[in-house]
């Protein structure tokens, strides 16, 4: 039992890294996710179906393919990777930031979907009412739309976070499996299973993984419930 | 002062309506689908008409020819929606204050910001609701809060889209007095959409009859209600004349109230109003009988002498006619047979007979005090 709970420094690093990667993946995709969800829910423009399809691609493509595409674009020699490295000094290749990018992309369709549904459920006549009361587009969004779609935003964030915790294929393809830099929980478990005598450690991390996922889901239940009650004034 | 001229296509439906209103409460009356809501949406700036010109207080809000379209948020037109449309995530108090945030600052004479809120909260009787959420309000309470919210944005015009349509009779009688007080005390002109004759008869100073996207008639409410040719639009069953009356006395022995109109005296079941109170009474055409001589041995208490002015076109066995009773119009509905038997024709002197019992809660609920007595009125109906 004590053996089951005595984590090695490498394992603790993997846990911390996993949480950090998932957190930043969720946070950085949040504004983009809200914008794209708004665009898909409200916009009328040429190529809307195409945008919708592209957003959903990571959900249906093999994660390896997504990871490989990220490597081609954001790798050291990739066009976007080089541009970002030279202009802003942001490097993704074989860094934890790359793991976060991979997780963000993989969780993006889930996030957008949840937000889009909540935006489409907003009674737009309430926004008309706000306009007749003198609110401009910004205030209508900030005081009416945003509070009303909050449950959907929270749900989307949790889904993105949970997806990031479980991300394996795209991450390992894009940024490999470097302990202390890109080795997250799933890739750490995978490595431990490959080496003889790693079973117990793998099991330990599996339990951690279950615990974090469960906590995230329970937290989301509570947050969504609370936000929904607030929105409906109960 | 409101001037509206709008043209807009919705598929095969064409809205092509124009009317002017000097103030007070203007009712847009017509069946559902007549274009009433589209018309006020155009006034409020929620609908951009294909062609048209809308002026409020000499300010051009829409003029398609000159490419002017003031957005809804800058029009300062308060909108009370059919379903209230309160913001569900805000408390009643926050809902009320929403529009004030954006409203222009008030000039010094108005008694300050806080005073204004108190005044309107008191006018609408919503003081006890301030900390509740809209989900915990009844339909009538929601509508009162919606009215307050629109008023606190300091509108120069208030538009109301069937604000009573989703309410039952009891809730309607709860809100009607507040709308009357608004009309008489708040000094904000109102455009009121309705398809209920009783509501319009009680509230409206000016009446615009809409039919299939067009204006069929505009004028003072009593004059429009008295037009026989409009009955197919205003509804035959509920058709009737409006009389302006004052309470001239009470008859405590028999439990009657005596109303004085220029057409004559009317005795109605007791009304809890002071002597001198002004009252609008609707007399439905179907409740009026016609006699050629002053009737004797008749139970009906109200007999008004008058002259036949106009006899309407017969529809089946039924005919409506307009009488002139000392300058006031009265409508009577008779069978064609009676008209022929009595030899009625324009110019005939007649006596209109109305049972006191005809002033049941429909006619009385349609009776609007013109200036006072709003509180007493709530006890009826």
Interface residues (C-beta under 8 A of the other chain):
Chain A: X123 X125 X126 X128 X129 X130 X131 X132 X133 X134 X135 X136 X139 X143 X144 X147 X148 X230 X231 X232 X233 X234
Chain B: X44 X45 X46 X71 X72 X73 X74 X75 X76 X77 X78 X79 X81 X85 X87 X88 X89 X90 X91 X98 X99 X101 X102 X103 X133 X134 X135 X136 X149 X150 X153
